[in-house]
C-alpha cells in the first residue's frame, strides 16, 4: 500500500495531519489533542493555496455540525455553574475545530481518503496487540481486569474496533479479485483477531453494537438480493445473529438462578470439628446457585484463614473489601462450606485470588469468555434489586443515573437545565431522594440522547440531531455504505454511553463524520 504524503512535489500538510490524527485515535487523549491542533494549523497553512469560496460552496453543510457547539454556547444563557460550563465548552471543541479544519483544507483524493481509513484500522490493530502484550506480561492477570488495560476507555475503543472491522471488511471485498489470496487470508485473520479481542476485552457495548451493525448489514443484503436461494441463506444467517445472543443470555440467567433446594430441618447443625453452623434463611444471596449464608462458622473461618494468609481475616482484601466477605463468597462459589474444612480445601491459587479481591472462582479465569462479565452484570442487578445499593456496581449505577436523568427531564422538559448545570442537577436529585449511592459515585446518565435532553431539553436535543443528520440526508452521503454503518455504530453505541461527551468519542466521531462528508477528487 503506497502511503505517499505528497502530491505534485508539494507536501499536503492537512493529509499528513489527518494521518497523524487517525493513528492517535486508538492510543492517547493527549495525542488526540495535539493531532487536532495540528489538523487545524495544517488546514490554515494549506488554505492559502486554495479558492476558499469554492471550498465553502462545496462544504457549507459542515456549518450545520458546527452548530452543535453553538447549542452549548446558546444554553449558557441558563448557566449557574460557570466552572462546569467552561468544562463543557472545552470538552466539545471537536465540534468547532475539526469541521472548520475540513472547511479550509485542500480536497483529499479518493486514494488519500482510503489510506486514512486503512491507517486508522491498522492503528487500532496495533493498539489491541500492545494491550494484549501488556496484559499477559503481568504476573497476575484476571479476565475481568482486561478493561483496565489499553490506551482508551473500553467503550470508546470497542466502537473503534467495530469501525476498524468494517473498514477491513470493505478492503477485503474491494480487493477480493485483485490481490494475492494470502493477503485476503491475512486481512480475514486480522478481522477475526479484532472480533476475538472485543470478546476478550469484555466490551459489552462494543459487542452489542457490532451485532446490531451486522444485523443491519444482513437486512440491507437481504432487501437488495434478487435470488431466492441467497435470500433464504441470508435470512437464516440473520436469524442466527439475532437468536444466538438472546439464547446465550437466557442460558446465563437460567444458570445464575438455578439454585440449591434445601429443607431447613435437614441442614447439618455442626461442623466436622463440632462447632455450630449459622444458617441465615432470610438472605437469598447466591454464588453459582449456592446460598452464601448457609453453613457459616465464623470462628473456624477466622482461625483457618489466618493460618493460610498473611492478610488478617478482619482486614481488607487488595480490592478494598472486607476479606472475610470475599472468603465467604468465594467458598460458596466452589460449593464449599464456610468452615475450617472449606478453607483447607482451597489451594494456594484460591488463597491468592481471595487476597486479590476475587469473590467467585469463575472470575479468576484468564481465558476468552463473556460468561464472567455477564455473570457479574446479573449478580450486580440481583444484588441491586434486593438491597437498593448500587455502589461500585456498574450496571446498577447506570440504572440510578437513568432514574436521575428521567426525573431531571420531567422538571426541565423543553429547555433542559442549561450548559454546565447538570452536575448540580444530578447531585440535588441524589440528595433529595436519599440515594444509597456514596457521593463519590454520583454521576450522569450513560446515554447520549438522555444526556443532551437533560442539558438542552427536547428542543436542544432535536436541534443537535438535526445539525448532525440534515447534512447527511441533504448530501445523500448515507449512500456511502461505510459512512452509513459508521453512523449506525455511533448512534447505537450512544445508547450505552454518552460517547459524544468524551474527548475521545467526540473527536473520533467528528473526524470521520467530516472525512466522509467532504467531497473527494478522483
Secondary structure, DSSP 8 states (H G I E B T S, - for coil): -----EETTEE-HHHHHHHHHHHHTTT-HHHHHHHHHHHHHHHHHHHTTS-HHHHHHHHTTHHHHHHHHHHHHHGGGG-S-HHHHHHHHHHTTHHHHHHHHHHHS---BHHHHHHHHHHHHHHHHHHHHHHHHHHHHSSS--GGGGGGSSSS-HHHHHHHHHHHHHHHHHHHHHTTTTS-HHHHHHHHHHHHHHHHHHHHTT-HHHHHHHHHHHHHHHHHHHHT---HHHHHHHHHHHHHHHHHHHHHHHHHHHHHT------GGGS--B-TTS-B-B--TT---EETTEETTSSB-HHHHHHHHHHH-SS-TTSB-TTSSBHHHHHHHHHHHTT--BSHHHHHT--HHHHHHHHTT--SGGGG--SS-SHHHHHHHHHHHHHHHHH---TT-HHHHHHHHHHHHHHHHHHSTTT-S-TT-HHHHHHHHHHHTT-SS-GGG----S-HHHHHHHHHHHHHHHHHHHHHHHHHHHHTGGGSHHHHHHHHHHHHHHHHS-GGGSHHHHHHHHHHHHHHHS--B-
